[in-house]
Amino acid sequence: MDWISSTMWYWIVLAITGIISGILGYFFAKSSTPSAAENSVQLNILEIENAKLKSDLETCRKRLGISKTRQQNFEVDKSPLKKDAFFFDANRAKTAFGKKIKENDLKLVEGIGPKIEALFHNFDIKTWKDLAETSADKCQEVLDSGGKRYRIHDPASWPMQAKMAYEGHWEQLFEWQEKHRAGKY
């Protein structure tokens, strides 16, 4: 009997140890993996960073384009319509946003109000195209010029939003703004 009872206790202790280890392992693994909310926040941060990098890349490309133009002895494109010609379609904009949209209204961009729009006008940034071609760093410089109360705004996505407006991507702009309403990520 002594041999059987010692073997039985061995298996009981082994089973209890395995169960406790399994439970502790489950809770440890669950606490170390990020939650869906944390992943969503991280994804939004990366989207903003991506928008900023795209804006900066576009600015760099435009600067290089200017250099190429100067190297080509200032050749002028004499075609009546350029590839990037802008045609504002107020009806499509109104359909997407459900309200009347004025052409080149910087306040359409999420995060820009009348006072921030005036700051951009002071820097001769008055159209969606101008804002789309402005780097996020330059946007921050514009905000900094208004004083401390404007420094809290994050302009990283403003050039991207302005580019969508300039190119007439009204549905995409509206969807993006709904997703990022009032800067809440």
C-alpha positions in Angstrom: 0.0 0.0 0.0 2.8 2.3 0.8 4.1 2.2 -2.8 0.7 2.8 -4.4 -0.1 5.8 -2.1 3.2 7.5 -2.8 2.7 7.1 -6.5 -0.8 8.5 -6.3 0.4 11.5 -4.3 3.1 12.1 -6.9 0.5 12.3 -9.7 -1.8 14.5 -7.7 1.0 17.0 -6.9 2.1 16.9 -10.6 -1.5 17.6 -11.8 -1.9 20.5 -9.4 1.4 22.0 -10.4 0.5 21.7 -14.1 -2.9 23.3 -13.5 -1.4 26.2 -11.6 1.4 26.7 -14.2 -1.2 26.7 -17.0 -3.3 29.3 -15.2 -0.3 31.5 -14.4 0.9 31.2 -18.0 -2.4 32.2 -19.4 -2.6 35.3 -17.3 1.0 36.2 -18.1 0.5 35.8 -21.8 -2.7 37.8 -21.7 -1.1 40.7 -19.8 1.9 40.9 -22.2 -0.1 41.1 -25.5 -1.5 44.6 -26.4 -5.2 44.9 -26.4 -7.3 45.9 -29.5 -7.6 49.4 -28.2 -3.9 49.8 -27.8 -3.4 48.4 -31.3 -6.0 51.0 -32.6 -4.2 53.9 -30.9 -0.8 52.7 -32.3 -2.3 52.3 -35.8 -3.7 55.9 -35.7 -0.4 57.3 -34.5 1.3 55.5 -37.4 -1.3 56.8 -39.9 -0.5 60.4 -38.8 3.2 59.8 -39.0 2.7 58.3 -42.5 0.8 61.4 -43.5 3.5 63.6 -42.3 6.2 61.6 -44.1 4.2 61.7 -47.3 3.8 65.4 -47.0 7.5 65.9 -46.4 8.3 63.6 -49.3 6.0 65.5 -51.6 7.7 68.8 -50.5 11.2 67.3 -51.3 10.0 66.1 -54.7 8.7 69.5 -55.5 12.0 71.1 -54.5 13.8 68.6 -56.8 11.4 69.5 -59.6 12.3 73.1 -59.2 16.0 72.3 -59.6 15.3 70.2 -62.7 13.3 73.1 -64.2 16.2 75.5 -63.6 18.6 73.0 -65.2 16.4 72.8 -68.3 16.8 76.5 -69.0 13.3 77.5 -67.7 11.3 75.5 -70.3 7.7 76.4 -69.9 4.8 74.0 -70.3 2.6 75.7 -72.9 -0.2 73.2 -72.9 -3.6 74.8 -72.0 -4.4 72.3 -69.3 -1.8 70.9 -67.0 -2.1 67.4 -65.6 -2.7 68.6 -62.1 -5.3 71.2 -63.0 -7.9 71.8 -60.3 -11.6 71.8 -60.9 -13.7 72.5 -57.9 -17.0 70.6 -58.0 -19.2 72.2 -55.3 -22.0 69.7 -55.8 -19.8 66.6 -55.2 -18.3 68.3 -52.1 -21.8 69.2 -50.8 -23.0 65.6 -51.5 -20.1 64.1 -49.5 -20.2 66.6 -46.6 -23.9 67.4 -46.5 -23.2 71.1 -46.4 -22.1 73.8 -48.8 -18.3 73.9 -49.2 -16.5 77.0 -50.3 -13.5 76.6 -52.6 -10.1 76.7 -50.9 -11.7 77.1 -47.4 -8.9 75.9 -45.1 -11.4 75.5 -42.3 -12.6 72.4 -44.1 -9.5 70.7 -42.8 -10.1 69.0 -39.4 -8.4 71.0 -36.7 -8.3 74.4 -38.6 -10.6 77.1 -37.4 -11.0 80.8 -38.4 -8.0 81.9 -36.3 -5.7 79.2 -37.5 -6.8 79.9 -41.1 -5.8 83.6 -40.6 -2.4 82.5 -39.4 -1.9 80.5 -42.6 -3.0 83.4 -44.7 -0.3 85.5 -43.0 2.2 83.0 -44.3 0.6 83.3 -47.8 -0.9 79.8 -47.6 -4.4 80.5 -48.8 -5.5 77.5 -50.9 -5.8 73.8 -50.4 -3.0 73.3 -52.9 -0.7 75.7 -50.9 -1.5 73.7 -47.7 -1.0 70.4 -49.4 2.4 71.5 -50.5 3.4 72.6 -47.0 5.3 70.3 -44.8 4.0 69.4 -41.3 7.0 71.2 -39.9 6.1 74.4 -41.7 2.5 74.0 -40.4 3.9 73.8 -36.9 5.9 76.9 -37.5 2.7 78.7 -38.6 1.0 77.6 -35.4 4.0 78.6 -33.3 3.8 82.1 -34.7 0.3 82.5 -33.1 1.6 82.0 -29.6 1.5 79.3 -27.0 -2.2 78.5 -27.3 -1.8 77.3 -30.8 1.1 75.0 -30.1 -1.1 72.3 -28.7 -2.6 71.5 -32.2 -1.1 68.7 -34.2 -0.9 69.7 -37.9 0.6 66.4 -39.1 -2.4 65.4 -41.2 -3.4 68.8 -42.5 -1.4 68.7 -45.7 -2.8 65.2 -46.5 -6.4 66.5 -45.9 -5.8 69.6 -48.0 -4.4 67.4 -50.8 -7.6 65.3 -50.7 -9.7 68.4 -50.9 -7.6 69.9 -53.7 -7.8 66.6 -55.7 -11.5 66.4 -55.1 -11.5 63.2 -53.1 -14.5 64.3 -51.0 -15.8 61.0 -49.9 -12.3 59.8 -48.7 -11.8 63.1 -46.9 -15.2 62.9 -45.2 -14.5 59.3 -44.1 -11.1 60.2 -42.8 -12.5 63.2 -40.8 -15.3 61.1 -39.4 -12.8 58.5 -38.2 -10.5 61.2 -36.6 -13.2 63.6 -35.5 -12.0 66.5 -33.3 -8.5 65.0 -33.0 -9.8 62.0 -30.9 -7.9 58.9 -31.9 
